[in-house]
Amino acid sequence: MWKNQKLILLIPLFFLIGCLNLNFGNNYSHQNQQEPPLEVIEKWLGAPLPSNYSDLKYEIISDTPDPQVRIAVNVPKEYFQTLINQKNLVKYDELKNKLPYDLKPREWQESNQPKDFIKKPLPSTTIWITKNEFYPKYLWYQQQRLYLVYASR
């Protein structure tokens, strides 16, 4: 009888230890001086970066069930237009009232701080989102810079 009780206690313990050791993905940041993981950046953007990109800054936190991604990169406007067409993005303002967990990018308080590489979209900037995802990716292009923000909650 005691052996059965030990076994019953060990099963949840092993399950809990296994859950705590889950690794959903790798974290990346431009601040840690490592070579940028271009294949990871391109996967999040949805297309290969053009050869003339510059000033790539990123923070990708993927090792949790709640991923956070922030990417900012200087690219030609044609690249952004191609993303809009290829990924079938829609204008944020058309769907924002239907989004259950909206990030509200125009209302971010922490944006536009000197240390923050994600700049809040200007009122005149069009924000685009992926429409087929519960947590959409937010993309906008202003002052020759492409911004992508994704956060599941």
Secondary structure, DSSP 8 states (H G I E B T S, - for coil): -HHHHHHHHHHHHHHHHHHHT------EEGGG-----HHHHHHHHTS---TT-EEEEEEEE-SSSS-EEEEEEE--HHHHHHHHHHTT-EEHHHHGGG-TT---GGG-SSTT-TT-SS----TTS-EEE-SSSSS--EEEEETTEEEEEEE--
